[in-house]
């Protein structure tokens, strides 16, 4: 169940970071904030839920996290 969430998080992250690079010109502040919100609001939770309990989960090795 968590693998699709991890893949979705990686997909959203790659689209958010690579999308503006493919467009000509500057996106300005609005474009920057759209990328920021996609990374922070969508990709980060998907990646965190997708990694929880897997071998990429850092909490068993660093419980302070």
N, C-alpha and C positions, 0 to 999 in steps of 0.2 A: 504493500500500500504506500510506503514512503518513497520508494524508488521513483514513481511518476512525479511526486512533488519535487524531488531533487532535480530531476530532468527539467521540469517546468521552471524551477528557479534558475537553472543554468541558462535555459533558453531566454527567459525574460532578461537576465543579466546581459547576455550577449547581444540581444536586440537593443537594449537600452544604451549600451556602451558603443556598439558598432553602428547603430542607426545614424546618429548625427555625423559620423565620419564619412558616410556615404553621400550625404547631402552637400551640395555646393554652398559656400558662404557660411556665415555665422548664424546660429540660431538665437543668439541673444539671451537675455535673462530668462524669458519664458521657456525657451528650449532647454536651458540649463536646469531649471527647476523641474521640468517634466522628466528629464533623465534622472535627476536626484530622487524624485518621488517614486519613480519606477524601481530604482535600486533599493531605496530604503523601505518603501511601503509595500512592495510586492515581492521582489526577488529575495530580500533578506529573510523574511518570515518563511518563504517556501524552502530556502536553503537550510534554515535552522530546523524546521520540522522534518525535512528530508534526511538530514544528518543525524538526528536524535536517535540514539540506540544503535547506530551502525558502527562500523570500525573507524569511521571518520569523526565520531563524537569525541571531543577532547575532555569531557567531564570525568570519565573514569581515570584518566591519567593526571588531570589537574582539577581536583574537586573544588578548588577555590574559585574556579571560573563559574 
